[in-house]
């Protein structure tokens, strides 16, 4: 009888996602930052401009860093 109750209790567990809402929001933010970096790199101006050689790669690396943080971030309420 107790085994049947244990089985019914384990069946009622709802599946949980690996990440929380905050993780997905941070990941979408990181994708947006990387896209902005590539758009900065794509501009129509001089190929050796400061924006293309310095600003755009820094923005892209920051976007990847935010993505890394999004994967490792664990909210305090779980």
C-alpha positions in Angstrom: 0.0 0.0 0.0 2.8 2.4 0.9 4.5 1.7 -2.4 1.4 2.7 -4.3 1.3 6.0 -2.4 5.0 6.7 -3.1 4.4 6.0 -6.8 1.5 8.3 -7.0 3.4 11.1 -5.2 6.3 10.9 -7.6 4.0 11.0 -10.6 2.5 14.3 -9.6 5.8 16.2 -9.9 5.7 18.8 -12.6 8.6 19.0 -15.0 10.9 22.0 -14.3 12.9 23.9 -16.9 16.7 23.9 -16.6 16.8 27.7 -16.6 14.5 30.3 -15.0 13.0 33.3 -16.7 15.9 35.6 -15.7 18.3 33.2 -17.5 16.3 33.4 -20.7 16.1 37.2 -20.5 19.8 37.5 -20.0 20.4 35.1 -22.9 18.2 37.2 -25.2 20.0 40.3 -24.1 23.3 38.7 -24.9 22.1 37.8 -28.4 20.9 41.4 -28.9 24.3 42.8 -27.8 26.2 40.4 -30.2 23.9 41.4 -33.1 24.6 45.1 -32.3 28.3 44.4 -32.3 28.1 42.8 -35.7 26.0 45.7 -37.1 28.6 48.1 -35.8 31.3 46.1 -37.6 29.3 46.0 -40.9 29.0 49.8 -41.4 29.5 51.6 -44.7 32.4 53.8 -43.5 36.2 53.3 -43.8 37.3 49.7 -43.2 40.0 50.9 -40.7 37.7 53.0 -38.6 37.8 53.1 -34.8 34.3 51.7 -34.6 35.0 48.6 -36.7 38.4 47.8 -35.2 37.9 48.6 -31.6 34.3 49.3 -30.5 32.5 46.4 -32.4 34.8 43.6 -31.1 34.5 44.9 -27.6 30.7 44.9 -27.8 30.7 41.4 -29.3 32.9 40.0 -26.5 30.7 41.7 -23.9 27.7 40.0 -25.5 29.4 36.6 -25.2 30.3 37.4 -21.6 26.6 38.2 -20.8 25.7 34.9 -22.5 28.2 33.1 -20.3 26.7 34.8 -17.2 23.2 33.9 -18.4 24.1 30.2 -18.4 25.8 30.2 -15.0 23.4 32.6 -13.2 21.3 30.9 -10.5 18.5 33.0 -9.1 18.3 33.1 -5.3 14.6 32.1 -5.0 15.2 28.5 -6.3 
